[in-house]
Amino acid sequence: MSEIEIFQQLSHERLYSIPGLVNGMRLALKVNGSPRVVAAVDGPGYLSAHLNLCERPKDNEYSKIVRLVGTQTLETETVRFEWPEFDLQVGDIAELSLLNDGAADPPSTVRKSSESPHNLFSHPELAREVLSVISDFESRLMQMLDKSKAVESAEEHKQFALAVGYVLAQLGDSLLSPIYRRHKELVPDGLKGELL
């Protein structure tokens, strides 16, 4: 299935065919008064405009671009949309308009979290086992955090707490999210509808 077909399957029927969109977001981009793209995300998520200026002489990178990107946060799936980016020159005017419901241009790229090549474990049993080990580890870290607070100075405890936060964030990024993206049945209720 092509990226455009995926987008149509996820959003097109509701967003582009039915007037009176209630839960959608839509932005129009013009450059120097010329319409460039209309982007939309239906339902919960994000729709953003990025104006990026890059000047990195060491890497021979120079650019001035504007682009629209969206993220749809479904219950157990995160879908990322990208529309074409447009080059800018000094003096150009990039104009954004927040729009009501209506038609939008299909994105140039659609990526579903469940299709990420970084997702882990084809066997659900192994995924469950890893989640159990992580849960035990997190519990032990929280116990150590409490112990640190009781015996260490405030500054030492703060350093340890930051280190624990970093480890937990890495666990989420490197293990938990890749498992949840592949095994929707394992997504905890508290994470449903959030970025995966």
N, C-alpha and C positions, 0 to 999 in steps of 0.2 A: 504494500500500500504506500503510495507517495505521501510526502509531507503535507501536500495540499489536501489530499483525501482525508488524512488524519484530522487536519484542522476542520474540514467540513463535517466530518463525523462527530467531532467533539462539540463544535460550536455553531456551525453554519445553519443548521436547521432552526435552532432557536434564535440566534442572533441576527441572521440576515433575511429570514423569511417572515418573521413575526413582528409586526409593528408593536410599539409600546414596550420595548425592552425595559424591564424593571431593575434587574441587578447587574447591568453591564456598565462598562467604562469605554469611552471612545474619545480619541484625540485625533486632530487633523494637524498636519505639518505643512507649512508653506515656506518656501525659500525665495526671498525677494519678490513676494507676492504671488508666486506660481505654486499652485497646489502640487504637493509631492506624494503624500500618502495619508490615508486614514486608517488608523489602527484601532482594534477593539478587543476587549477581553470580556467574556460573558461570565457572570457569577463571581465568586470570591477570588481574590488575587490582587495583582498589581499591574498597572500600565504606566510605563515611565518613558520620559524623553531624556536622551543623553547627548549633551553637547561636549565633545571631547577635543581638546587641543593637545597635541603631542609634539614635543620638541626634545629629542634625544640624540644629540650629535654623535655620541660615542657609538650608537647603534645605527646611525644614519636613518633615523625614523623621524619623519615630520608629517603631521597630518592635522587637518581641521575637519571634523565630521559631525553630523547630527544623525541620530537614529532613534527609532522607537522600539521598545521591547516590552513584552508582557509575560506575566506568569499567572496561570490559572491554578488555584489550589483546590482541587477536588478532594473528596473524602480520603481516598487512598492513592491519589495520583497527583503529581505536579507536572504541569505541561508548560513548557517555555516556548514563547513565540518571538521571532525576530522579523522585522520588516527591513527592506533595503536601507543601507546607510547612504548618506549624501555628502559629497565633498563640499566644503565651504571655502571661500576666499575672504581675506580681510575686507570688511565693509559689507559683507552679506548680512541679510536680516533673516534669521530663522524665527518663524512665528508659530506658536502653538495655540490651538483652539480646543477648549473642552466642549464636547458635543453631546447632544441627547441621542436617543436611539436612532438607528438607521444603518445604512449600508457601510461596509468597510472593505478595505483591500485585504486579500488573503496574505498571510505572512510568507516570507521567503523561506523561513526555516521553522520547523516544529519539532520539539524534542520532548518525548514523554519520559518521565523518571523511571518507569518500569522497563524501559528499553535501554537504559544506560549500560555501557559495556563494563562499568565498575561494580555492578550489582553482584551480590555474593550468594553462593550456595544454591545449587540446583536441587538439593535434597532438603525438604522442609525440616526433617528431624535434626539434621546437623545445624541448621539455622536456629532452631529452638534451643539446642544444647549450648550454642555460643551465646545466645541471649541470656540463658541462665547463668553462665559463667560471668558474663559482664555484670549482671544484676548482683551477684555475690561480691564481685570486685568493687562495684560502686558502693555497696553497703559497707564493706570493710573500710573503704576510703573515708566514708562519712564518719565511721567510728573513730578513725585516726584523726580526722579533723576536729572532732569533739575533744579527743585526748590532747591534741596540740593546743587547743584553746585553753585547756585547764593547766598545762604545764609550761608552755612556751611564753616568751614575752609577746606583747601585742605585735611588734614588728616581725618577729620570727613566725608567728602564727599567720600574719597577713601574707608573708612570702609563701608559706606552705599552702594556704588557701588559694592563692593565685596559681600555684603549680598544679593543684588538684583540679582547678577549673580548666586549665589548659589540657590536662589529661582527659577529663570528661568530654571536652569539646572534640578532641581528637577521636575518642571512642565513638562519639556520635557521627562525625564526618566519615571516619574510615571503616567502621563496622556496623553501627546501628542503622544509619540511613541506607547503606547499600543492601542490608538484609530486608528492611521494611519496603524498599522500592521493589524488590523481587517477590517478596512474600506478603502480599497485602493483608492476608488473614492474621498476620502477627503484629500489625500496627496497633499500638495501644490506643484506646479511646481518646486519651488526652492529646495525641498527635494527629488524629484524623482531621483533615482539612488544613493542615499546616504544610510548610515546605518540606519536601522529602528529597 
